[in-house]
Amino acid sequence: MGWASGSTIVDALITSLRENVKSDDVRKNIYLDVITAFEDADWDTQDECEGYDPAFDEALKELHPDWDRQDDDEDEE
């Protein structure tokens, strides 16, 4: 059973990081650590947090390059 409420916490984190950390690379590195830690705690609704910060999206894609992303498929059409 997954931990869906993790998305609420990650959304708040994304908002704070976007306001306070100007470097995309630094935010991405933080997101890599956060995503990994949350997934270790059974977070399974990462897609709910996509689209708010390109650095988050890049981190998620780096961790899960094999995931099917419908938005990417729609952009290619």
C-alpha positions as MATLAB code, in Angstrom:
seq = 'MGWASGSTIVDALITSLRENVKSDDVRKNIYLDVITAFEDADWDTQDECEGYDPAFDEALKELHPDWDRQDDDEDEE';
ca = [
       0.000    0.000    0.000;
       1.409    3.355   -1.029;
       1.757    6.691    0.668;
      -0.272    9.134   -1.401;
      -0.216   11.981    1.119;
       3.485   12.434    0.400;
       2.458   14.544   -2.594;
       1.045   17.233   -0.302;
       4.391   17.506    1.460;
       6.391   17.444   -1.775;
       4.148   20.135   -3.287;
       4.933   22.404   -0.322;
       8.620   21.600   -0.674;
       8.570   22.400   -4.402;
       6.925   25.756   -3.705;
       9.515   26.653   -1.077;
      12.484   25.525   -3.152;
      11.323   27.422   -6.236;
      11.026   30.601   -4.153;
      14.286   30.202   -2.230;
      16.736   28.236   -4.391;
      17.410   29.891   -7.734;
      19.734   27.208   -9.107;
      17.951   24.512  -11.123;
      20.875   22.146  -10.534;
      20.754   22.575   -6.759;
      16.981   22.057   -6.688;
      17.317   18.965   -8.879;
      19.900   17.457   -6.523;
      17.638   18.133   -3.545;
      14.706   16.577   -5.388;
      16.751   13.466   -6.191;
      17.354   12.966   -2.461;
      13.771   13.793   -1.460;
      12.160   11.582   -4.102;
      14.394    8.669   -3.125;
      13.634    9.102    0.588;
       9.888    9.401    0.002;
       9.834    6.385   -2.298;
      11.645    4.406    0.396;
       8.620    5.266    2.572;
       6.230    3.922   -0.126;
       5.342    7.222   -1.797;
       3.658    6.245   -5.051;
       1.935    9.362   -6.411;
       4.944   11.206   -7.791;
       3.050   12.117  -10.950;
       0.841   14.447   -8.888;
       3.893   16.681   -8.369;
       5.014   16.882  -11.982;
       4.681   20.084  -13.953;
       5.382   22.588  -11.166;
       9.166   22.746  -11.415;
      11.218   21.535  -14.385;
      14.019   20.601  -11.961;
      11.652   18.206  -10.157;
      10.511   16.731  -13.456;
      14.128   16.205  -14.524;
      14.967   14.493  -11.230;
      11.969   12.195  -11.511;
      12.819   11.352  -15.105;
      16.429   10.633  -14.113;
      15.285    8.265  -11.377;
      12.607    6.620  -13.525;
      13.513    6.925  -17.211;
      11.301    3.969  -18.071;
       8.058    5.480  -16.781;
       5.450    6.272  -19.413;
       4.725    9.981  -19.358;
       1.524   10.806  -21.225;
       2.356   14.521  -21.391;
       5.624   13.740  -23.209;
       3.749   11.549  -25.674;
       1.153   14.253  -26.326;
       3.881   16.853  -26.949;
       5.414   14.670  -29.656;
       2.164   14.546  -31.659;
];
